[in-house]
Amino acid sequence: MTPEEILAKPQDYDFTIQSIGKGTLKSPLTDSDLLFIKDTERVSLTTDTTKLKHFFDSGIPIPSLEMAGPRETIYHDPDWTNVAIVTCGGLCPGLNNVIKGLVQVLWFDYGVRNISGIRYGYRGFNPEFGLLPQVLNPDVVDAIQEDGGTILGSSRGEQPVKAIVDTLMKLNINILFCIGGDGTLRGVQDITKEIERRKQPISVIGIPKTIDNDLNLVDRTFGFETAVLSACNIINNAHTEANGVFNGLGLVKLMGRDSGFIAAYASLATTVVNICLVPEVPFELEGEHGLFKALENRYNSGKEHAVLVVAEGAGQNFFENIPEQKDESGNILKNDIGDYLTAKIKAHFDKIGKEIHIKYFDPSYTIRSIPAKGTDAIFCFQLAENAVHAAMAGKTNMLVGSMNGQFTHVPVFYAVKERKKIDPKDSLWHAVLGATRQQDYFQGKTIKRT
Protein backbone atom coordinates (compact mmCIF):
# COMPACT_ATOMS: atom_id res chain seq x y z
CA MET A 1 0.00 0.00 0.00
CA THR A 2 2.19 2.83 -1.27
CA PRO A 3 1.03 6.46 -1.66
CA GLU A 4 1.07 5.85 -5.41
CA GLU A 5 -1.36 2.94 -5.03
CA ILE A 6 -3.63 5.10 -2.88
CA LEU A 7 -3.53 7.94 -5.41
CA ALA A 8 -4.45 5.49 -8.18
CA LYS A 9 -7.57 4.20 -6.35
CA PRO A 10 -8.44 6.73 -3.63
CA GLN A 11 -12.00 5.39 -3.37
CA ASP A 12 -10.63 2.20 -1.78
CA TYR A 13 -9.31 4.02 1.29
CA ASP A 14 -11.02 5.76 4.18
CA PHE A 15 -8.74 7.87 6.37
CA THR A 16 -11.47 9.05 8.74
CA ILE A 17 -10.25 9.32 12.33
CA GLN A 18 -12.33 7.68 15.05
CA SER A 19 -13.65 9.74 17.94
CA ILE A 20 -15.18 8.71 21.26
CA GLY A 21 -17.50 11.73 21.18
CA LYS A 22 -17.93 15.32 20.14
CA GLY A 23 -15.83 17.91 21.93
CA THR A 24 -18.05 20.34 23.85
CA LEU A 25 -15.60 21.88 26.32
CA LYS A 26 -13.72 25.08 25.58
CA SER A 27 -10.01 24.40 25.18
CA PRO A 28 -7.80 25.90 27.90
CA LEU A 29 -5.57 27.07 25.06
CA THR A 30 -8.22 29.53 23.83
CA ASP A 31 -6.47 32.61 25.21
CA SER A 32 -3.17 31.78 23.57
CA ASP A 33 -1.93 32.89 20.17
CA LEU A 34 -2.04 29.30 18.93
CA LEU A 35 -4.06 28.70 15.77
CA PHE A 36 -6.73 26.08 16.17
CA ILE A 37 -7.16 23.33 13.58
CA LYS A 38 -10.52 22.25 12.22
CA ASP A 39 -11.23 18.57 11.52
CA THR A 40 -11.93 19.54 7.92
CA GLU A 41 -8.32 20.68 7.39
CA ARG A 42 -6.38 18.01 5.52
CA VAL A 43 -2.84 17.24 4.34
CA SER A 44 -2.63 15.93 0.79
CA LEU A 45 -0.69 12.73 0.12
CA THR A 46 0.77 14.36 -2.97
CA THR A 47 2.34 17.72 -3.76
CA ASP A 48 2.50 16.98 -7.48
CA THR A 49 0.53 19.76 -9.17
CA THR A 50 -0.29 17.57 -12.18
CA LYS A 51 -1.89 14.95 -9.95
CA LEU A 52 -3.67 17.62 -7.93
CA LYS A 53 -5.09 19.12 -11.13
CA HIS A 54 -6.34 15.67 -12.16
CA PHE A 55 -8.27 15.35 -8.90
CA PHE A 56 -9.67 18.86 -9.19
CA ASP A 57 -10.73 18.38 -12.81
CA SER A 58 -12.29 14.96 -12.20
CA GLY A 59 -14.09 15.98 -9.01
CA ILE A 60 -12.46 13.14 -7.08
CA PRO A 61 -11.55 14.08 -3.49
CA ILE A 62 -7.79 14.41 -3.04
CA PRO A 63 -6.44 11.54 -0.90
CA SER A 64 -5.45 13.21 2.35
CA LEU A 65 -4.93 12.82 6.08
CA GLU A 66 -6.50 14.82 8.88
CA MET A 67 -4.22 17.65 10.02
CA ALA A 68 -2.88 17.43 13.56
CA GLY A 69 -3.01 20.28 16.03
CA PRO A 70 -5.06 21.80 18.86
CA ARG A 71 -8.85 21.88 18.57
CA GLU A 72 -10.96 24.79 19.82
CA THR A 73 -13.23 22.43 21.74
CA ILE A 74 -12.08 19.32 23.60
CA TYR A 75 -13.81 16.18 24.83
CA HIS A 76 -11.90 15.33 28.01
CA ASP A 77 -12.24 17.61 31.02
CA PRO A 78 -8.67 18.20 32.30
CA ASP A 79 -9.83 18.19 35.93
CA TRP A 80 -11.23 14.67 35.50
CA THR A 81 -8.63 13.28 33.14
CA ASN A 82 -6.36 10.41 34.13
CA VAL A 83 -3.59 9.60 31.67
CA ALA A 84 -1.44 6.51 31.21
CA ILE A 85 1.76 6.37 29.14
CA VAL A 86 3.38 3.11 28.05
CA THR A 87 6.53 2.36 26.03
CA CYS A 88 6.80 -0.99 24.24
CA GLY A 89 9.20 -2.95 22.02
CA GLY A 90 12.90 -2.39 21.50
CA LEU A 91 14.71 0.73 22.66
CA CYS A 92 15.01 3.71 20.35
CA PRO A 93 16.53 7.18 20.67
CA GLY A 94 13.91 9.68 21.82
CA LEU A 95 11.66 7.58 24.04
CA ASN A 96 12.37 9.73 27.09
CA ASN A 97 11.94 12.89 25.01
CA VAL A 98 8.45 11.79 24.01
CA ILE A 99 7.53 10.90 27.60
CA LYS A 100 8.73 14.29 28.81
CA GLY A 101 6.88 16.07 26.01
CA LEU A 102 3.61 14.31 26.84
CA VAL A 103 3.90 15.17 30.54
CA GLN A 104 4.79 18.81 29.91
CA VAL A 105 1.99 19.49 27.43
CA LEU A 106 -0.60 17.68 29.55
CA TRP A 107 0.50 19.47 32.72
CA PHE A 108 1.24 23.02 31.55
CA ASP A 109 -1.04 23.44 28.51
CA TYR A 110 -4.09 21.49 29.62
CA GLY A 111 -3.77 21.39 33.40
CA VAL A 112 -3.92 17.59 33.66
CA ARG A 113 -2.52 16.50 37.03
CA ASN A 114 -3.03 12.73 37.05
CA ILE A 115 -0.41 11.09 34.81
CA SER A 116 0.82 7.53 35.28
CA GLY A 117 3.68 5.69 33.61
CA ILE A 118 3.00 2.01 32.95
CA ARG A 119 6.16 0.02 33.62
CA TYR A 120 7.74 -2.45 31.21
CA GLY A 121 5.37 -2.18 28.29
CA TYR A 122 2.01 -3.88 28.04
CA ARG A 123 3.00 -6.36 30.76
CA GLY A 124 2.66 -3.48 33.22
CA PHE A 125 -1.10 -3.70 32.72
CA ASN A 126 -1.18 -7.36 33.66
CA PRO A 127 -1.68 -7.78 37.44
CA GLU A 128 0.15 -11.12 37.30
CA PHE A 129 3.47 -9.20 37.15
CA GLY A 130 2.71 -6.90 40.11
CA LEU A 131 4.17 -3.80 38.43
CA LEU A 132 2.73 -0.66 40.00
CA PRO A 133 2.39 2.47 37.81
CA GLN A 134 4.88 5.28 38.23
CA VAL A 135 3.61 8.78 39.04
CA LEU A 136 4.76 11.26 36.39
CA ASN A 137 4.99 15.03 36.70
CA PRO A 138 7.32 17.77 35.42
CA ASP A 139 9.80 17.22 38.26
CA VAL A 140 10.07 13.49 37.59
CA VAL A 141 10.74 14.01 33.86
CA ASP A 142 12.84 17.17 34.23
CA ALA A 143 16.11 15.79 32.83
CA ILE A 144 15.20 12.39 31.38
CA GLN A 145 15.84 13.58 27.80
CA GLU A 146 19.56 13.45 28.58
CA ASP A 147 19.44 9.67 28.91
CA GLY A 148 18.81 6.98 26.34
CA GLY A 149 16.18 4.29 26.74
CA THR A 150 12.96 4.86 28.69
CA ILE A 151 12.43 5.57 32.37
CA LEU A 152 9.34 3.36 32.20
CA GLY A 153 11.11 0.30 30.89
CA SER A 154 9.84 -1.72 27.95
CA SER A 155 8.99 -5.23 26.87
CA ARG A 156 7.99 -7.21 23.81
CA GLY A 157 5.07 -9.56 23.39
CA GLU A 158 1.31 -9.52 23.77
CA GLN A 159 -0.69 -9.39 26.97
CA PRO A 160 -4.37 -10.31 27.39
CA VAL A 161 -6.37 -7.38 25.99
CA LYS A 162 -9.13 -7.87 28.55
CA ALA A 163 -6.59 -7.59 31.36
CA ILE A 164 -5.22 -4.37 29.84
CA VAL A 165 -8.66 -2.77 29.64
CA ASP A 166 -9.55 -4.06 33.13
CA THR A 167 -6.52 -2.20 34.48
CA LEU A 168 -7.38 0.97 32.54
CA MET A 169 -10.82 0.94 34.13
CA LYS A 170 -9.49 0.19 37.65
CA LEU A 171 -7.14 3.17 37.35
CA ASN A 172 -9.93 5.32 35.87
CA ILE A 173 -7.75 6.02 32.85
CA ASN A 174 -9.48 7.92 30.05
CA ILE A 175 -6.43 8.64 27.86
CA LEU A 176 -3.76 6.08 26.96
CA PHE A 177 -0.62 6.93 24.98
CA CYS A 178 1.12 3.90 23.44
CA ILE A 179 4.66 4.57 22.24
CA GLY A 180 5.92 1.74 20.06
CA GLY A 181 6.28 0.07 16.67
CA ASP A 182 3.90 -1.92 14.51
CA GLY A 183 3.32 -4.61 17.16
CA THR A 184 2.46 -1.97 19.74
CA LEU A 185 0.18 -0.22 17.29
CA ARG A 186 -1.64 -3.44 16.48
CA GLY A 187 -2.16 -3.60 20.22
CA VAL A 188 -3.76 -0.16 20.01
CA GLN A 189 -6.30 -1.58 17.58
CA ASP A 190 -7.12 -4.52 19.85
CA ILE A 191 -7.36 -2.36 22.96
CA THR A 192 -9.62 0.12 21.18
CA LYS A 193 -11.90 -2.69 20.02
CA GLU A 194 -12.27 -4.01 23.58
CA ILE A 195 -12.90 -0.49 24.88
CA GLU A 196 -15.62 -0.03 22.27
CA ARG A 197 -17.18 -3.35 23.26
CA ARG A 198 -17.40 -2.11 26.84
CA LYS A 199 -18.63 1.32 25.69
CA GLN A 200 -15.94 3.15 27.67
CA PRO A 201 -14.93 6.77 26.83
CA ILE A 202 -11.18 6.09 26.63
CA SER A 203 -8.96 7.65 23.95
CA VAL A 204 -6.05 5.50 22.76
CA ILE A 205 -3.35 7.33 20.79
CA GLY A 206 -0.25 5.79 19.21
CA ILE A 207 3.09 7.54 18.87
CA PRO A 208 5.06 5.56 16.28
CA LYS A 209 8.45 4.30 17.42
CA THR A 210 10.30 2.40 14.74
CA ILE A 211 13.97 3.08 14.30
CA ASP A 212 13.76 1.55 10.80
CA ASN A 213 11.43 4.37 9.63
CA ASP A 214 9.20 1.77 7.97
CA LEU A 215 5.62 2.82 8.82
CA ASN A 216 3.20 3.52 6.00
CA LEU A 217 1.80 7.03 5.55
CA VAL A 218 4.46 8.39 7.90
CA ASP A 219 7.35 10.31 6.34
CA ARG A 220 9.58 10.03 9.38
CA THR A 221 9.61 8.33 12.77
CA PHE A 222 11.45 9.57 15.82
CA GLY A 223 14.88 8.10 16.50
CA PHE A 224 15.62 7.56 12.83
CA GLU A 225 17.67 10.72 12.37
CA THR A 226 19.71 10.02 15.51
CA ALA A 227 20.25 6.43 14.36
CA VAL A 228 21.60 7.64 11.01
CA LEU A 229 23.91 10.11 12.76
CA SER A 230 25.23 7.42 15.11
CA ALA A 231 25.60 4.93 12.24
CA CYS A 232 27.70 7.46 10.35
CA ASN A 233 30.19 7.56 13.21
CA ILE A 234 30.47 3.77 13.15
CA ILE A 235 30.88 3.72 9.36
CA ASN A 236 33.65 6.31 9.58
CA ASN A 237 35.38 4.14 12.18
CA ALA A 238 35.05 1.15 9.86
CA HIS A 239 36.56 3.25 7.07
CA THR A 240 39.50 4.14 9.27
CA GLU A 241 40.03 0.48 10.22
CA ALA A 242 39.82 -0.63 6.59
CA ASN A 243 42.40 1.96 5.60
CA GLY A 244 44.73 0.79 8.35
CA VAL A 245 45.60 -2.51 6.67
CA PHE A 246 46.31 -3.70 3.15
CA ASN A 247 43.12 -4.83 1.40
CA GLY A 248 41.07 -3.95 4.44
CA LEU A 249 37.31 -4.37 4.46
CA GLY A 250 35.15 -2.49 6.96
CA LEU A 251 31.87 -4.41 7.17
CA VAL A 252 29.05 -2.71 9.10
CA LYS A 253 25.67 -4.31 9.86
CA LEU A 254 22.90 -1.82 10.61
CA MET A 255 19.25 -2.09 11.66
CA GLY A 256 16.64 -2.69 8.98
CA ARG A 257 14.61 -5.90 9.17
CA ASP A 258 12.56 -5.34 6.03
CA SER A 259 13.44 -1.79 5.05
CA GLY A 260 16.96 -0.50 4.47
CA PHE A 261 16.44 3.20 5.18
CA ILE A 262 19.12 3.52 7.89
CA ALA A 263 21.73 1.77 5.73
CA ALA A 264 20.80 3.87 2.69
CA TYR A 265 20.74 7.23 4.47
CA ALA A 266 23.94 6.54 6.43
CA SER A 267 25.70 5.51 3.23
CA LEU A 268 24.65 8.79 1.65
CA ALA A 269 25.61 10.85 4.69
CA THR A 270 29.15 9.49 5.04
CA THR A 271 30.04 9.09 1.33
CA VAL A 272 32.77 6.57 2.29
CA VAL A 273 30.62 3.48 1.66
CA ASN A 274 31.51 1.46 -1.44
CA ILE A 275 28.73 -1.13 -1.30
CA CYS A 276 25.33 -0.83 0.43
CA LEU A 277 23.10 -3.91 0.68
CA VAL A 278 19.42 -3.57 1.66
CA PRO A 279 16.50 -6.04 1.89
CA GLU A 280 14.68 -4.43 -1.03
CA VAL A 281 17.46 -5.13 -3.54
CA PRO A 282 18.44 -8.82 -3.97
CA PHE A 283 22.09 -9.73 -4.52
CA GLU A 284 24.13 -12.83 -5.17
CA LEU A 285 27.49 -13.92 -3.79
CA GLU A 286 28.85 -15.96 -6.68
CA GLY A 287 29.15 -15.20 -10.40
CA GLU A 288 30.36 -12.36 -12.55
CA HIS A 289 27.89 -9.93 -11.01
CA GLY A 290 28.00 -11.25 -7.45
CA LEU A 291 29.31 -9.63 -4.29
CA PHE A 292 32.60 -11.56 -4.28
CA LYS A 293 33.44 -10.38 -7.78
CA ALA A 294 32.38 -6.81 -6.94
CA LEU A 295 34.86 -6.72 -4.05
CA GLU A 296 37.58 -8.20 -6.27
CA ASN A 297 36.86 -5.48 -8.81
CA ARG A 298 37.11 -2.83 -6.11
CA TYR A 299 40.58 -4.00 -5.08
CA ASN A 300 41.66 -4.55 -8.68
CA SER A 301 40.76 -0.93 -9.50
CA GLY A 302 43.74 0.18 -7.45
CA LYS A 303 41.98 0.62 -4.13
CA GLU A 304 43.48 -1.02 -1.05
CA HIS A 305 40.38 -0.80 1.14
CA ALA A 306 36.58 -1.10 0.95
CA VAL A 307 33.57 -0.30 3.16
CA LEU A 308 30.46 -2.47 2.98
CA VAL A 309 27.23 -1.60 4.80
CA VAL A 310 24.49 -4.22 5.08
CA ALA A 311 21.01 -3.90 6.59
CA GLU A 312 20.15 -6.78 8.94
CA GLY A 313 17.33 -8.04 6.72
CA ALA A 314 19.37 -8.17 3.51
CA GLY A 315 20.39 -11.49 1.97
CA GLN A 316 17.94 -13.62 3.96
CA ASN A 317 17.54 -15.86 0.89
CA PHE A 318 20.89 -17.41 1.83
CA PHE A 319 19.25 -18.95 4.93
CA GLU A 320 16.31 -20.72 3.26
CA ASN A 321 16.97 -24.08 4.90
CA ILE A 322 17.13 -22.68 8.44
CA PRO A 323 13.88 -22.96 10.49
CA GLU A 324 12.05 -19.68 10.97
CA GLN A 325 12.09 -18.15 14.46
CA LYS A 326 10.08 -15.26 15.90
CA ASP A 327 10.59 -12.84 18.78
CA GLU A 328 8.05 -12.23 21.55
CA SER A 329 6.27 -9.62 19.41
CA GLY A 330 5.79 -12.07 16.56
CA ASN A 331 8.43 -10.50 14.32
CA ILE A 332 10.41 -12.97 12.24
CA LEU A 333 13.98 -13.05 13.57
CA LYS A 334 16.50 -12.35 10.84
CA ASN A 335 19.50 -14.59 10.49
CA ASP A 336 22.81 -12.82 11.05
CA ILE A 337 23.83 -11.62 7.62
CA GLY A 338 26.86 -9.82 9.09
CA ASP A 339 28.54 -12.93 10.49
CA TYR A 340 27.51 -14.84 7.38
CA LEU A 341 29.12 -12.36 4.96
CA THR A 342 32.25 -12.08 7.10
CA ALA A 343 32.80 -15.84 6.94
CA LYS A 344 31.85 -16.23 3.27
CA ILE A 345 33.96 -13.31 2.03
CA LYS A 346 36.99 -14.51 3.99
CA ALA A 347 36.56 -18.05 2.65
CA HIS A 348 36.27 -16.80 -0.93
CA PHE A 349 39.40 -14.64 -0.79
CA ASP A 350 41.33 -17.49 0.86
CA LYS A 351 40.16 -19.75 -1.96
CA ILE A 352 41.41 -17.41 -4.72
CA GLY A 353 44.64 -16.72 -2.83
CA LYS A 354 44.00 -13.01 -2.36
CA GLU A 355 44.71 -11.17 0.90
CA ILE A 356 41.83 -9.52 2.78
CA HIS A 357 41.46 -8.21 6.34
CA ILE A 358 37.86 -7.88 7.54
CA LYS A 359 36.86 -5.58 10.38
CA TYR A 360 33.27 -6.38 11.36
CA PHE A 361 31.06 -3.90 13.24
CA ASP A 362 27.60 -4.65 14.69
CA PRO A 363 26.56 -1.47 16.57
CA SER A 364 22.80 -2.12 16.76
CA TYR A 365 22.36 -2.00 20.54
CA THR A 366 24.76 0.93 20.85
CA ILE A 367 22.69 2.95 18.39
CA ARG A 368 19.33 2.00 19.95
CA SER A 369 20.34 3.04 23.46
CA ILE A 370 21.57 6.60 22.89
CA PRO A 371 19.48 9.74 23.53
CA ALA A 372 17.92 11.65 20.65
CA LYS A 373 20.01 14.43 19.14
CA GLY A 374 19.35 17.79 17.49
CA THR A 375 16.25 18.12 15.35
CA ASP A 376 15.28 14.55 16.24
CA ALA A 377 14.76 15.67 19.84
CA ILE A 378 12.65 18.60 18.60
CA PHE A 379 10.59 16.19 16.49
CA CYS A 380 9.93 14.03 19.56
CA PHE A 381 8.42 16.96 21.43
CA GLN A 382 6.26 17.96 18.47
CA LEU A 383 4.91 14.43 18.12
CA ALA A 384 4.09 14.38 21.83
CA GLU A 385 2.45 17.79 21.65
CA ASN A 386 0.20 16.80 18.75
CA ALA A 387 -0.62 13.46 20.38
CA VAL A 388 -1.92 15.32 23.45
CA HIS A 389 -4.00 17.67 21.29
CA ALA A 390 -5.59 14.68 19.54
CA ALA A 391 -6.28 12.80 22.78
CA MET A 392 -7.84 15.77 24.57
CA ALA A 393 -10.12 16.28 21.55
CA GLY A 394 -11.42 12.73 22.04
CA LYS A 395 -9.79 11.07 19.06
CA THR A 396 -8.83 7.41 19.27
CA ASN A 397 -7.36 4.41 17.42
CA MET A 398 -4.94 6.68 15.56
CA LEU A 399 -1.32 7.69 15.57
CA VAL A 400 0.42 11.00 15.09
CA GLY A 401 2.71 11.17 12.09
CA SER A 402 4.12 13.59 9.56
CA MET A 403 3.39 13.90 5.86
CA ASN A 404 4.83 16.45 3.45
CA GLY A 405 6.11 18.65 6.27
CA GLN A 406 2.85 18.66 8.25
CA PHE A 407 1.83 16.71 11.35
CA THR A 408 -1.11 14.42 10.68
CA HIS A 409 -3.54 11.92 12.19
CA VAL A 410 -3.25 8.44 10.68
CA PRO A 411 -5.69 5.56 11.27
CA VAL A 412 -3.68 2.78 12.90
CA PHE A 413 -5.06 0.20 10.48
CA TYR A 414 -3.37 1.76 7.47
CA ALA A 415 -0.09 2.54 9.22
CA VAL A 416 0.52 -1.11 10.14
CA LYS A 417 -1.09 -2.79 7.13
CA GLU A 418 2.32 -3.29 5.53
CA ARG A 419 5.82 -1.87 5.91
CA LYS A 420 7.15 1.10 4.00
CA LYS A 421 10.14 0.11 1.87
CA ILE A 422 12.75 1.59 -0.42
CA ASP A 423 11.68 1.60 -4.05
CA PRO A 424 14.77 0.50 -6.04
CA LYS A 425 13.56 2.73 -8.88
CA ASP A 426 13.18 5.92 -6.86
CA SER A 427 15.54 8.82 -6.29
CA LEU A 428 16.78 7.60 -2.87
CA TRP A 429 18.25 4.37 -4.18
CA HIS A 430 19.57 6.15 -7.28
CA ALA A 431 21.40 8.55 -4.97
CA VAL A 432 22.88 5.63 -3.01
CA LEU A 433 24.16 4.10 -6.23
CA GLY A 434 25.58 7.46 -7.25
CA ALA A 435 27.38 7.94 -3.93
CA THR A 436 28.79 4.43 -3.62
CA ARG A 437 29.35 3.73 -7.35
CA GLN A 438 28.74 0.10 -6.41
CA GLN A 439 27.21 -0.68 -9.79
CA ASP A 440 30.68 -0.16 -11.29
CA TYR A 441 32.01 -3.01 -9.16
CA PHE A 442 29.03 -5.30 -9.69
CA GLN A 443 29.15 -4.70 -13.44
CA GLY A 444 32.90 -5.19 -13.72
CA LYS A 445 33.91 -1.58 -14.39
CA THR A 446 37.33 -1.42 -12.78
CA ILE A 447 38.41 2.01 -13.92
CA LYS A 448 41.06 3.28 -11.55
CA ARG A 449 39.77 6.26 -9.56
CA THR A 450 41.49 8.61 -7.16
DAKA-V562841 format. One record per helix or strand. SS is the DSSP state (a for helix, b for strand). FROM is the first residue (numbers start at 1). TO is the last residue. If there is no record, write none. Layout:
ss=SS from=FROM to=TO
ss=SS from=FROM to=TO
This chain:
ss=a from=3 to=8
ss=a from=10 to=12
ss=b from=18 to=19
ss=b from=25 to=26
ss=b from=42 to=44
ss=a from=49 to=58
ss=b from=64 to=67
ss=b from=73 to=74
ss=a from=78 to=80
ss=b from=82 to=87
ss=a from=95 to=109
ss=b from=114 to=118
ss=a from=121 to=125
ss=a from=127 to=129
ss=b from=134 to=135
ss=a from=144 to=146
ss=a from=161 to=170
ss=b from=175 to=180
ss=a from=182 to=197
ss=b from=203 to=208
ss=b from=215 to=215
ss=a from=224 to=243
ss=b from=248 to=254
ss=a from=261 to=270
ss=b from=275 to=277
ss=a from=291 to=300
ss=b from=305 to=311
ss=a from=316 to=319
ss=b from=326 to=326
ss=b from=332 to=332
ss=a from=337 to=351
ss=b from=357 to=362
ss=a from=364 to=368
ss=a from=374 to=392
ss=b from=395 to=396
ss=b from=398 to=403
ss=b from=406 to=411
ss=a from=412 to=415
ss=b from=419 to=419
ss=a from=427 to=436
ss=a from=438 to=442
